[in-house]
Structures are given as C-alpha cells and as structure tokens.
Amino acid sequence: MINDLTKDGLSVGDHTKILFHVNCGSDTIGFKTEVKYKGDKVIDSYTQPYVTMEAIIPDSIGAEYAVAVCNN
C-alpha cells in the first residue's frame, strides 16, 4: 500500500495504473493501457490498440521495470 502524501494532478489518495509490455530478449518496452482511479472508482482509461515496442532508455524508469520483469 502506498500513502499518497502529495498532490500529482489527482486528489490525494487517487492513483493511476499503467500496463507496459516488456520484451526481455530485445530490450524493448511498449505502452498498452492506463487507468485512472478516484478511490476505487475508474474515472478514465485508455488502451493503445497496438503496442509499439521501443528501445529501453538506459537508467530510466523503463529500465528499472525491465530489470524487475526480466530478472524474475
């Protein structure tokens, strides 16, 4: 559980979840879906019809995702 202590465009306690695809063999990442929540209620969502895989930028958040996914 994460405590939301600062405002980030949503109200305190609201959150966003994002789904990425990671290809460990080719070191690529692609965006698929974003869902915004107000409490437990979905207030907005978007799904990319086709995932465009792009090279993972070294020392980025995407690189950290790849390490977490590919090393498990």
Helices and strands as residue ranges (DSSP letters): E 15-23, E 28-38, E 41-47, E 54-55, H 61-70
